[in-house]
Amino acid sequence: MDKKITKNSFLDLSILIPYLILSAVGLLMVFSATVPYQINRGLSPYRLAISQGVFIIISFVALIITYRVKLRIIKNEKILKIIFLIIILLMIYSRVGPNTSANGAHGWIPLPGIGTIQPVEFAKLFTVWFLASIFSNRQEEIEKNDIQAIFKGNNLIKKVVGGWRFPIILLMIVELSMPNLGNTAIIGLLALIMIGASGISWRWFSGYGKMLLTISLSFLLFLFISGGDLIPGSYINARFKAFVNPFTDLASSGHQLANSYYAIVDGDWFGRGLGNSIEKQGFLPEAHTDFIFSVIVEELGIIGGIIILAVIFFMITRMLLVGMRAKDPFNSMISIGCSSFLLIQVFVNLGGAIGLVPETGVTFPFLSQGGSSFLISTLAVGLVLNSSADEKLKSLSKL
């Protein structure tokens, strides 16, 4: 008797294995980076590492559930509406609730005995998930009417803020009020990527891409001309000034980025050895979150950092290929969106650590300490694994 073919038969190991490797490396580096941080605060040296381990286990269970669930459930608009309502209420609470601020910004909800959650992490993945569902149901309209099918409305106001635009804009407004410019920009960028992946003519996406690039370069030029002094008194202003030149104010705004440079230079090609970072001993703030990659390079060297980047870029590339090869519109868009989400997170975190972009507080997927970030990155992988298996099952059924 032939063995019954199930979804498990089509599990994409080229995505799963890099995920498992990154999870293991991330837990090891979180342990290395958080022990001195906790000791300096007079707390248990293993607490954050144990908390990260618990979230990794929870995330792996969530990965299995996400992989097994039927895609028709994932695409259900009623479920999406409920999820949006939960996310927006959590984001509002993280702005106005007690004990929700850190380092001059809001956005964290404390969970006694566990740590904190950051609702905006869920908002970023929701943007991809929600738009993939909406646009996949409009394929005939998009093929016929192009971008007009995306921006439907009887008047200009409805075309700008009506339909799917309203929840996305609302998420961005709430996140901007934290204030968190980095995550707000990521939500907007993910929305643009999903529009581009929806099936509209590439002439539109090319035009908007050039406009976005022009605006970004103009902003950077203005930033350097002004010396980064755009919003006096704001913590965002300090990050802009540090981005322009961290060495002009080593005691304050430039402290983090300058010490990130020191960590990378000190690591050289082969590193100081696991656990031997100097910068994590209180010199580099947020060494276990925003600047985890700097600690990795200091301890494992530039070679170690390149190997880790190779692993995550290989995984992201495999996820992107699932989307590019998929026949089902939803599978294609969710895979392209999730891989873009992880790629943006890597670029923004790494760029902030080496001074390519202003530091934003965005975590490095799977490596930074943070339960919300790890869980959402895992769910993104799970959605792509599900889509990959679904495509293989559909192609087999046609034989």
LUMTIBA-65062 format. One record per residue (C-alpha): residue number from 1; residue in one letter; x, y, z. Coordinates in steps of 0.1 Angstrom, whole numbers, plus 5000, padded with zeros to 4 digits. Layout:
BEGIN
NUM:a:X:Y:Z
...
END
This chain:
BEGIN
1:m:5000:5000:5000
2:d:5013:5034:4991
3:k:5022:5057:5020
4:k:4998:5086:5023
5:i:5014:5119:5013
6:t:5009:5146:5039
7:k:5021:5182:5042
8:n:5050:5169:5064
9:s:5064:5153:5033
10:f:5070:5187:5017
11:l:5087:5205:5046
12:d:5113:5228:5031
13:l:5145:5219:5051
14:s:5165:5246:5032
15:i:5145:5271:5052
16:l:5140:5252:5085
17:i:5176:5242:5090
18:p:5190:5277:5088
19:y:5162:5288:5111
20:l:5173:5262:5137
21:i:5209:5272:5133
22:l:5201:5309:5138
23:s:5179:5301:5169
24:a:5208:5282:5185
25:v:5234:5308:5177
26:g:5210:5335:5189
27:l:5204:5318:5223
28:l:5241:5314:5228
29:m:5249:5350:5220
30:v:5220:5363:5241
31:f:5234:5343:5270
32:s:5269:5357:5264
33:a:5257:5393:5261
34:t:5232:5394:5289
35:v:5252:5379:5318
36:p:5273:5410:5325
37:y:5243:5432:5318
38:q:5222:5414:5344
39:i:5251:5414:5369
40:n:5256:5451:5366
41:r:5219:5456:5374
42:g:5222:5433:5404
43:l:5198:5407:5389
44:s:5201:5370:5381
45:p:5227:5366:5354
46:y:5207:5339:5336
47:r:5172:5354:5337
48:l:5172:5370:5302
49:a:5188:5339:5286
50:i:5162:5316:5303
51:s:5134:5340:5292
52:q:5147:5339:5256
53:g:5149:5301:5257
54:v:5113:5299:5269
55:f:5102:5322:5240
56:i:5122:5300:5215
57:i:5103:5270:5227
58:i:5069:5289:5224
59:s:5079:5302:5190
60:f:5088:5267:5178
61:v:5054:5254:5189
62:a:5038:5284:5171
63:l:5059:5275:5140
64:i:5045:5239:5140
65:i:5009:5253:5144
66:t:5014:5278:5116
67:y:5028:5252:5093
68:r:4999:5228:5100
69:v:4970:5252:5098
70:k:4949:5254:5066
71:l:4956:5284:5044
72:r:4919:5291:5041
73:i:4919:5298:5078
74:i:4949:5321:5075
75:k:4932:5341:5047
76:n:4899:5344:5066
77:e:4890:5381:5066
78:k:4870:5378:5099
79:i:4900:5364:5117
80:l:4921:5392:5102
81:k:4897:5418:5115
82:i:4898:5403:5150
83:i:4936:5402:5149
84:f:4938:5438:5138
85:l:4915:5449:5166
86:i:4937:5431:5192
87:i:4969:5445:5178
88:i:4957:5481:5177
89:l:4943:5479:5212
90:l:4976:5465:5225
91:m:4995:5493:5206
92:i:4973:5520:5222
93:y:4978:5504:5256
94:s:5016:5503:5251
95:r:5014:5541:5244
96:v:4992:5552:5273
97:g:4995:5523:5298
98:p:5017:5523:5329
99:n:5053:5510:5328
100:t:5053:5510:5290
101:s:5083:5533:5282
102:a:5120:5528:5279
103:n:5148:5550:5267
104:g:5125:5579:5259
105:a:5099:5559:5239
106:h:5068:5539:5246
107:g:5057:5506:5230
108:w:5064:5478:5256
109:i:5038:5459:5277
110:p:5052:5443:5308
111:l:5043:5407:5315
112:p:5051:5397:5351
113:g:5076:5368:5353
114:i:5082:5368:5316
115:g:5094:5402:5304
116:t:5078:5424:5279
117:i:5060:5422:5246
118:q:5062:5449:5218
119:p:5029:5450:5199
120:v:5044:5468:5169
121:e:5063:5435:5160
122:f:5029:5419:5155
123:a:5018:5449:5135
124:k:5047:5445:5110
125:l:5038:5409:5102
126:f:5001:5417:5102
127:t:5008:5443:5074
128:v:5022:5416:5052
129:w:4995:5390:5061
130:f:4966:5414:5057
131:l:4976:5429:5024
132:a:4985:5394:5010
133:s:4949:5383:5018
134:i:4933:5415:5004
135:f:4953:5417:4972
136:s:4952:5379:4964
137:n:4914:5382:4963
138:r:4916:5411:4937
139:q:4937:5394:4911
140:e:4911:5396:4883
141:e:4905:5433:4891
142:i:4943:5441:4892
143:e:4949:5423:4859
144:k:4921:5444:4843
145:n:4924:5478:4860
146:d:4961:5477:4872
147:i:4968:5501:4902
148:q:4932:5515:4901
149:a:4921:5481:4916
150:i:4944:5487:4946
151:f:4934:5523:4953
152:k:4896:5521:4948
153:g:4874:5549:4959
154:n:4847:5574:4947
155:n:4868:5604:4957
156:l:4903:5613:4967
157:i:4898:5609:5004
158:k:4885:5573:5000
159:k:4914:5565:4976
160:v:4939:5577:5001
161:v:4925:5564:5035
162:g:4896:5541:5025
163:g:4895:5504:5023
164:w:4927:5485:5033
165:r:4946:5519:5036
166:f:4928:5528:5068
167:p:4941:5500:5091
168:i:4977:5504:5078
169:i:4976:5542:5082
170:l:4962:5538:5117
171:l:4990:5514:5127
172:m:5015:5539:5114
173:i:5000:5568:5133
174:v:4998:5550:5166
175:e:5034:5538:5162
176:l:5046:5572:5153
177:s:5031:5585:5185
178:m:5053:5563:5206
179:p:5075:5579:5190
180:n:5091:5553:5169
181:l:5101:5565:5134
182:g:5120:5533:5125
183:n:5091:5509:5129
184:t:5066:5533:5114
185:a:5088:5535:5083
186:i:5091:5497:5081
187:i:5053:5493:5082
188:g:5050:5518:5053
189:l:5078:5502:5034
190:l:5062:5467:5038
191:a:5029:5481:5025
192:l:5047:5495:4994
193:i:5064:5461:4988
194:m:5031:5443:4990
195:i:5016:5467:4965
196:g:5045:5460:4942
197:a:5040:5422:4947
198:s:5003:5424:4941
199:g:5005:5421:4903
200:i:5004:5458:4893
201:s:5024:5470:4863
202:w:5061:5473:4873
203:r:5061:5508:4857
204:w:5042:5520:4888
205:f:5065:5503:4913
206:s:5095:5516:4894
207:g:5082:5551:4895
208:y:5074:5550:4932
209:g:5107:5533:4939
210:k:5126:5562:4923
211:m:5105:5587:4942
212:l:5112:5569:4975
213:l:5149:5568:4967
214:t:5150:5605:4959
215:i:5132:5614:4991
216:s:5155:5592:5012
217:l:5187:5606:4996
218:s:5174:5641:5000
219:f:5166:5635:5037
220:l:5201:5621:5043
221:l:5217:5651:5025
222:f:5196:5675:5047
223:l:5206:5654:5078
224:f:5243:5658:5071
225:i:5239:5695:5062
226:s:5221:5702:5095
227:g:5245:5681:5115
228:g:5216:5658:5126
229:d:5200:5686:5147
230:l:5164:5682:5134
231:i:5142:5677:5165
232:p:5160:5694:5195
233:g:5153:5677:5228
234:s:5141:5645:5213
235:y:5158:5611:5216
236:i:5154:5608:5179
237:n:5175:5639:5174
238:a:5203:5623:5194
239:r:5203:5593:5171
240:f:5204:5616:5140
241:k:5234:5635:5155
242:a:5251:5602:5163
243:f:5245:5590:5128
244:v:5262:5621:5113
245:n:5292:5618:5135
246:p:5292:5598:5167
247:f:5326:5610:5178
248:t:5315:5646:5184
249:d:5296:5636:5215
250:l:5311:5604:5229
251:a:5297:5609:5263
252:s:5261:5612:5251
253:s:5245:5608:5217
254:g:5275:5592:5200
255:h:5282:5567:5228
256:q:5264:5537:5214
257:l:5275:5539:5178
258:a:5311:5547:5187
259:n:5313:5517:5210
260:s:5297:5496:5183
261:y:5326:5506:5161
262:y:5351:5498:5188
263:a:5336:5463:5192
264:i:5338:5455:5155
265:v:5374:5468:5152
266:d:5384:5449:5184
267:g:5370:5417:5170
268:d:5392:5418:5140
269:w:5390:5388:5117
270:f:5387:5360:5142
271:g:5373:5376:5173
272:r:5383:5377:5210
273:g:5366:5344:5217
274:l:5331:5335:5228
275:g:5322:5353:5261
276:n:5353:5376:5259
277:s:5337:5408:5246
278:i:5348:5439:5264
279:e:5321:5463:5251
280:k:5293:5442:5266
281:q:5308:5449:5301
282:g:5287:5481:5304
283:f:5304:5501:5276
284:l:5280:5493:5248
285:p:5243:5500:5258
286:e:5217:5475:5245
287:a:5245:5451:5235
288:h:5220:5422:5238
289:t:5193:5438:5215
290:d:5201:5467:5191
291:f:5238:5459:5189
292:i:5240:5422:5192
293:f:5258:5419:5159
294:s:5286:5441:5171
295:v:5291:5418:5201
296:i:5290:5388:5177
297:v:5318:5403:5156
298:e:5338:5412:5187
299:e:5336:5377:5200
300:l:5335:5356:5168
301:g:5353:5380:5145
302:i:5345:5394:5111
303:i:5346:5358:5097
304:g:5321:5346:5122
305:g:5298:5376:5114
306:i:5300:5368:5077
307:i:5291:5332:5082
308:i:5260:5342:5103
309:l:5250:5367:5076
310:a:5255:5340:5049
311:v:5231:5317:5068
312:i:5203:5342:5073
313:f:5207:5356:5037
314:f:5205:5320:5024
315:m:5173:5314:5043
316:i:5158:5347:5032
317:t:5167:5339:4996
318:r:5150:5305:4998
319:m:5119:5321:5013
320:l:5119:5347:4985
321:l:5122:5319:4958
322:v:5091:5303:4972
323:g:5072:5335:4965
324:m:5087:5340:4931
325:r:5079:5304:4920
326:a:5044:5302:4936
327:k:5014:5299:4914
328:d:4988:5308:4940
329:p:4987:5346:4945
330:f:4984:5344:4983
331:n:5013:5320:4986
332:s:5034:5343:4964
333:m:5026:5375:4982
334:i:5029:5362:5017
335:s:5063:5346:5009
336:i:5076:5377:4992
337:g:5063:5399:5021
338:c:5077:5377:5049
339:s:5111:5374:5033
340:s:5111:5412:5027
341:f:5102:5417:5063
342:l:5132:5397:5076
343:l:5155:5413:5051
344:i:5144:5449:5061
345:q:5150:5439:5098
346:v:5185:5427:5091
347:f:5194:5457:5070
348:v:5180:5483:5095
349:n:5197:5466:5125
350:l:5230:5459:5108
351:g:5229:5494:5092
352:g:5224:5510:5126
353:a:5253:5490:5141
354:i:5278:5500:5114
355:g:5265:5536:5108
356:l:5248:5531:5074
357:v:5214:5542:5087
358:p:5204:5560:5119
359:e:5200:5537:5149
360:t:5163:5528:5152
361:g:5160:5501:5180
362:v:5150:5475:5154
363:t:5162:5440:5165
364:f:5182:5415:5145
365:p:5160:5385:5136
366:f:5166:5354:5157
367:l:5198:5369:5173
368:s:5187:5398:5194
369:q:5172:5393:5228
370:g:5135:5399:5227
371:g:5106:5374:5228
372:s:5082:5394:5206
373:s:5107:5398:5178
374:f:5117:5362:5179
375:l:5081:5350:5179
376:i:5071:5372:5149
377:s:5102:5363:5129
378:t:5094:5326:5135
379:l:5058:5331:5124
380:a:5071:5346:5092
381:v:5092:5315:5086
382:g:5062:5293:5094
383:l:5039:5311:5069
384:v:5064:5306:5041
385:l:5069:5269:5050
386:n:5032:5265:5049
387:s:5030:5282:5015
388:s:5059:5262:5001
389:a:5042:5229:5012
390:d:5009:5240:4998
391:e:5024:5248:4964
392:k:5041:5214:4962
393:l:5008:5196:4972
394:k:4989:5215:4945
395:s:5015:5207:4918
396:l:5014:5170:4928
397:s:4976:5169:4927
398:k:4977:5181:4890
399:l:4999:5151:4879
END
